[in-house]
Amino acid sequence: MADGYEVFDTGHNRLVFQHQRLNAQQVKQVMVGLRALHLSGAEEARMVLLKACGRRVTLVTELYDVELHKVEAYIAREKRRRLLGAP
């Protein structure tokens, strides 16, 4: 009873975090963001996802929920960069 987990018999050592895939609305958000970048093709979109996530992603549906914020933040940075005309 040192850490309080025994009261509910959950035990902190049994916590296993599960990453979930994006739902349809989140996939649509990412697709809208990628389309707004006016990319030249699927390979360039994959490169954007690679830079945002740090791993190779072949389909948007392969993204995990914990990666959604990183992807959206990267897309927003790219939009601003392209809007300002930076190289």
Secondary structure as GFF3:
##gff-version 3
##sequence-region A 1 87
A	DSSP	three_ten_helix	5	7	.	.	.	ID=ss1
A	DSSP	three_ten_helix	12	14	.	.	.	ID=ss2
A	DSSP	alpha_helix	24	36	.	.	.	ID=ss3
A	DSSP	alpha_helix	42	53	.	.	.	ID=ss4
A	DSSP	three_ten_helix	60	62	.	.	.	ID=ss5
A	DSSP	three_ten_helix	65	67	.	.	.	ID=ss6
A	DSSP	alpha_helix	68	84	.	.	.	ID=ss7
###
